[in-house]
């Protein structure tokens, strides 16, 4: 018998269509209620934050979800998305499973719409579901192929992997706040297109996919890769991978810093050059990017690699924390910490010597400007110790700098001993 001809994508059978339509009506009827009762998780970046660096929040290559849908400069990627969708459907080879996938995502439409901070009433139900299916299948298939090629070492014939520029730009675009799909949509697509019982969890697959983009350029710990938690989207998952595993939020009463007593510099700390003159040594910490430690006069800070992706990546992580009140402000604290200790190129030079700052092309002045601009327009209570994951380290550093030992070291560092010695030598005529 000849194989039954595949039906056009997005058009289920009549009986299934009626069931799906009924489900959609129920979803749409409760959509407004959902939006009032459920917190948004995917946002448009606020204009006052966007103005600091407009390009950091706009995808370069691929649009995912409704915010940047149909942007003319991103349309060139649509055939690639459709090609990967068809590649996945061809591998499924089962028309019923393909139709079932579309129906399953239709059932999630109301829940998915409620994740976005805008209603997108101009996008019809059919268009919205097709967008979720197409974009979701593109992401899932791309990550599967990447894992097969990069992690398992198998040969994969895929044009996206045959260029040097395309995959890094796609990866960067998939970590933009405005360019997200709800993670439960991706997980449903991943589950329904699973061909192997031993296939790794989606969280791990995604983290391995984004690993080269990390600002540390290092591998995830096995603990992070085993993350089976619930996350809003890929950016939220990526954000969680940097949370220090040993950090425990303060559960005591709200404790506040006094600016005049606790803040010696422009923010929390003095600048690097002043801290060094005060007797503090800077060391590279091989741990997590956010794992900042201070002990025995040593301030240990993980390496930050600065390249073209660093600014946009950090800005989107910061924007996510600004928009979602449930997202712990780890990167906000990290950015304020960096802005506190970095003010001039000399600070960068000291951190470079310690292996804490590594830059690809940017000059020191550009790195200073990047760090100083990260905290512009951010809303954060600098005096609230409970929201700062490095509050104890900041207190310990400032306490040391106020100690008599540190003051003596600082005063001695200001003395020009060569000139002093020469002043005692007799002058010869």
N, C-alpha and C positions, 0 to 999 in steps of 0.2 A: 504493500500500500504506500501511496505517496504521503509524505509528511504534510500535515495540515498547514496551510499558509498562515504565517504569523499576522495577527491583526495589527492595525495601526496603534502605535503606543498612545496610552492615555484613554482608550475607549474600551471599557469593560463590556461584558455581555449584558443583555437587557435586564435579566432578573437581578444580577449583581448590581447593575446600575441603579435599579429602584431601591435596593437595600442601602446602597451607598448614599443615594439622594436623601433617604429618610434620616440616615445618620448625620448627614451634613446639615439638614434642617434643625436637628436637635442641637448640633454644635453651634450653629449660628444663633439659635435662640438663646443660648446660654453664654454666648461670647462676651456680651457686655457685662454680664454678672461675673464672669471669670476675670475680666480685666479690672474690675473693681476689687475683687477679693484676692487676687494673686499679684505678687510683686513682679514688675518687669525685670528681665535679665539681659536683654539685648537693646542697646540704646543708640540714638544718634548723639554724637559727641557734642556737648554744649558749645555754643558759638564762641563764648569767651575763652574756652580752652583751645578750640580749633584755631583761633586767630594767632596763637603763638607759633604754630607751625602747621599750616593748612595741609601740606602734602603728606604729613605723617599719618593722616587718618583716611586718606583716599587710596583704594586699591589701584595698583598699577596695571595689572594684567587680567585678573578674573573677578567677576562679581558673584557673590554668594548671598542669597537671601534678597529681601525686598529693597533695602536702602539704596543700593547702587544699580538696581535692575535697569536694563535698557540704556545705560550710559554709553554714548556712541564710541568712546575710546576703548571700551571693554568688549565690544561686540565681536571682535576678532577671535575671542576665546570661546565663544558659544559653540562653534563647530567641534572644537576639541572636547568640550563637555559632553556634547551629544555623541561623539565618537566613543568616549569612555563608557557612557551609558549603554550604548549598543554592544560594546565589547562585553560588558557585564551581563547583559540580557542574553547574548549569544552563549555565554558560558553556562547560564542557567538552563537554557535549552528547554524550558518548560513554560508554555503559555499560561497555564493556570497560576504558576508561581509569580509570573510577571504581573498578571492582573491582580493577584492577591496582594502584591506589594503596593500597587496603586490604591487599592481599597483600604489597606491598612493605614497608609499615610493620610487618606481622606478622613479617616476616623480621628486622626490626630490634629486635623486642621484647626479646630477651635482652640485647642490647648496650645498649638504652635503660634497662632496669631496673638494669643494673650501674652506671649513672651516678649513681644516687641513693644517699644514705647510709643509707637504710632499705629494707627488702625489700618492704614492702607486700604481704605474703602474702594479705591480705584482699581484694585486688583481683584478680579472675580475669583470665586471659589475654585473653579477649574484651573485658572492660571496659577493661583497660589499653590495648589496641590502639585501641579506639574513642575513648578519651580522647586518645591521641596524635594520631589522625586529626582529631578534631573541634577540639581546641585548636590543633593545627598549622595546619589550614586556616583557622581564624579569624584567627590571627596573620598568615599569609601574605597572605590576601585583604585584611585591614585595611591592611597596609603597602602593598600594590599600589594600593588605592583612594586612600590618602593621597598617594602619589606622583603618581598621575594627577591628583588635585585640586590639591595644593599645589605640586608641582614643574612639572607640565606645564600647569597652568591650565585643565584641562578640567572641565566641570560633572559632578559625581557626585551622584546621588541616593542618599544614605545617611543614615538617621536619626541615626547616631552623630555625624556631622559637623554635624547641625542643632542640636545643643545646645552650650552653652559649657563645660559641666562634664564631659561624659562622656569625650571623647577625652583630655584632659590626665590624668584619673584612670586611664584604661586604660593610657596610656603609662607612667605612674609605676608601676603595678602590674606591668607587664612587665619592669621593671628591679629586681624584688625577688629576692633570692637563693633564697627558697623557692618562687618562682613561675616556674620555668624549665622549658623542654623542651630536650633535647639538640639542639645546633645541627645535627647531621647528620640528625636527623629533619625539621627545618624545611627543610633543603637538599634532601632527597629529595622532600618535598611540593612544594617550589618547582620542582624540575626536572620532576616528572611533571605539573605543571599549567601548564607554560610554553607560551604560545601564540605567542610572538614570538621569533625568533632574536636580535633586537637587545635583548631585555630585559636590564636592568642586573643585575649580580651581587647576590646576596642580601645580602652584607655591606654593600654600598653602600646598598641599599634600606633596610636596618635603621638604619644610621647617620643617614641623612636623616630617617627617621621619628622618631628620638630626639633629633635636633638641638635642637628648641625646649626640651627639658628640661635641657640641659647647664647646669652652674653658671656658665658664662661667657656664656650667651645669645648665642653667636656662631656663625659658620659654620665647618665643618670645612675644613681645608686639603685641597687636591686629593690630596696624598700619602696622607692618612688615608682618604679616600674610595676610593682605589684598593687598599685592603687586601684581599688575597686569602688571608690566612693562615687557619690552622685554629684555631677557638676552641670552647670547651666549650658555650657558650650565649650568649644575647643580652647578659646582664650582663657576661660575659667579653669579648665583642666591644666593648661600650661602654667597659669598663675599658681595653682596649688602645688605644683612640682617644686617650687622654690621655698615653700614654707619650711623653716627649720624644724626638723623632726622632734627636737628636744625642747621646743618653746612651749611654755604654758602661760596663757594670759593671766594677768593679775585679777584676782577675784575679790580683792579688798575694796574698801570704800574708795570713792573717787579721790585720788591724790593729784594735786596740781603743783607744778613748778612755779617758783617766783622768778620772773624774768631777770630782775636785777641781781638776785642772789645766785641763780643757777645758770644763766646764759652769759658766758663771758665774751662770745664773739657775735657775729651777725645773726646766728641762729643758736644751735645747741652747744657748739664747741668752737675753740679757736682754730685758725687755719693750720694746715700741715706744717708749714715752716716754723710757726710759733710753738706748736706742740713738740716738734723735734728739739727746738732750743730749750724747751722746758724739761727735757730728759726722756721723752717718749720715743721709743723705737718702733719703726714701721716694718711689719713682716707680712709676707703673703700667706694667707690661710687657704689650704687646698680644699676646704669644704664648700658647702653650698654658697651661692652668690650672696645670700642675705646673712650668712653666718659670721657676724662681726664679733670679735672677742677682745677683751682687754685684761691682761694679767701680767704682773711683775714688770710693769713699765712697757710692755709690748702690746701694741695695737695691731691685731692680726685681722687683715681684710682680704677677702677672696679676690682673685684676679677678675678685672672687667676688661673684656676685649671691645675696643671701640672701632666700629666700621660703619658702613653706610646703613646697616640694618639696626644698629644699636639704638639710635634716637627714636625712630618710629616704633620699635618694639617696646621700649620703656614708656613712651608716651601713651601707647594703647593700654598697657598694663595700669598705668596711673589713671587714665580716663575710666577704665573699668572700675577701679576702686572709688573714684569720685562719683560715679553714677549709681553704683550698687552699694547701698548702706550695709549689706550683709557681707560684703567682701572686706576681709581684714586689711588694714592699710599698710601692709608690709613694704610695698614698693614706694609708697608715699614717705614712710619713715626713712627708707634707704636713700631716696632722692634728697630729702632734707639733710640727712647725715652728710652725703657727698657735697651738697651745696654749702654746708657749714664749714667743711675742712678745705674746700678748694675755692680759691679766689683769684689767684694769679698763676702764670705759667710755672713759676718756681715750685708751687705746690705739686703740679703735675710731674715735674722733673723728679722730685723726691719720691713720689709714688711709683714712677717708672723704674727708678733704681731698685726699689723693693719688689718689683714684679707685680705690683697691684694694678697698674694701668698699662695695658698693651694696646697700641693703636696701629691700624694698618696704614693709613695715609694721612689722617688728620694731623695738623700741627698742634702744638700745645695750646695755643690761643683758641683754636676751634673746640678743643675738648673742654676748656674752661667755659666757653660760651654755651656749649651743650649742657653741661652740668648745671650751670647757673640758670638756664632757661627751663629746666625740667619742672621746677617748682612754681613757675609763674602761673598765676590764676588758680592754683590749687587751694581748696578749702580744707584746712586742717588745724586743729587746736594745738598749737605748739606747747601749751602748758599742761596738757593732759597726759600724765605718765601712763595711765592705764591703756591708752591706745598705741603706745610706742613699744615695739617689741625689743628695742635696744635701750630701754630706759635705764636699766641697771648699769650697762656699759657706759652710758653718757654720764651718769652720776659718779661712777668710779673714776673716769678720766678727769672730770672737772675737780673732783676731790683731790686727786693727785696733783693737779696743776695748782691748787690752792695751798698745798703742803709746803712747809719750809724747805724741804729737800728740793722740790721742783723749783721754788723761787731762787734758791741758791744756784742751781744749775743754769737757770735762765739768765741770771745776772752775770755769771761767769762767761756765758756764751756771748755776751755783748761786749766783753773786754777784748781789745786788740792787744794781745800779749806781746806781739812783735814790736809794735810802736811803744808799748810801755817799757819793754826792755831797752830799746834804743834810747829812750828818754833818760835812762840812768847812766848811759855811757858818756864819758867825757868828750867834749867836742874838741876837735883838732883843727887848728888853723894852719 
